[in-house]
Amino acid sequence: MKVYIIGAGPGDPKLLTLRAAELISSCPVVLYTGSLVPREAIVMARADAKVLDSSGMTLDEIMDVIVAARDANEDVARVHTGDPLVFGSTAEQVRRLVELDIDYEVIPGVSSFTAAAAVLGRELTLPELSQTVILTRAEGRTPMPDREKLGDLARHQATLAVFLSITLLKEVAESLIPEYGSDCPVAVVHKATCPDQKIVIGTLSDIHARVREAGIKSQSMIIVGRVLTSNDFANSRLYAPDFSHRFRKAKAKAAGAERE
């Protein structure tokens, strides 16, 4: 018996990995986060499967389901939204599984921050502009470590992907303006890849008002950084004709250049 901790991706069921779809369709127990994972992502469950929505359960109740499956020698597809290892509340479940000596495997999924970048059509890392993406959240009911306050992270001026913070957007923007500047581009993507997806573009100075006007209050990724609008960035060296690597040798200089 094994518990498969599965990332269902950002919302579009077609973004499930082949492995995720295979396991959801074969496991006799499917335990999914119904508040975030769309029902369409689990319709492939077999007809006789026990399909349970965990959104109203406590951790103890979730573990009760898994223990019952272990006692019945039934595999469990534990389906999370996005990627289960990024703000997925997965570690606390894994800790219980280890304590109970229950075998598990993690199946990665498309994270909401990469899905947001995809629907925006923007690369989050641009040469000589930003080569770092910071995944973080604003401080709310879950406290942040002192060294990870938004104002401190902002000093890097890297691309920021801010999870679980749309209701704190005003505070997020105020924390970032001193380092990024009030004109820094911001994109808020609500339910990326879903039929009711919304995109709001603005700057740190006006994004809160724009998002409030759009009526967005939940399930949104906040992307901050100049990569969102910059077209004045250097090309990467990867495809440069004078750059050699394992799969391609640099081309010889043009004859005119050699004479110079």
Secondary structure by P-SEA (a helix, b strand, c coil): cbbbbccccccccccccaaaaaaaacccbbbcccccccccccccccccccccccccccaaaaaaaaaaaaaabbbbbcccccccccccaaaaaaaaaaaacccbbbbbcccaaaaaaaaacccccccccccbbbbbbccccccccccccccccccccccccccccccaaaaaaaaccccccccbbbbbbccccccbbbbbbbccccaaaaaaaaccccbbbbbbcccccccccccccccccccccccccccccccccccc
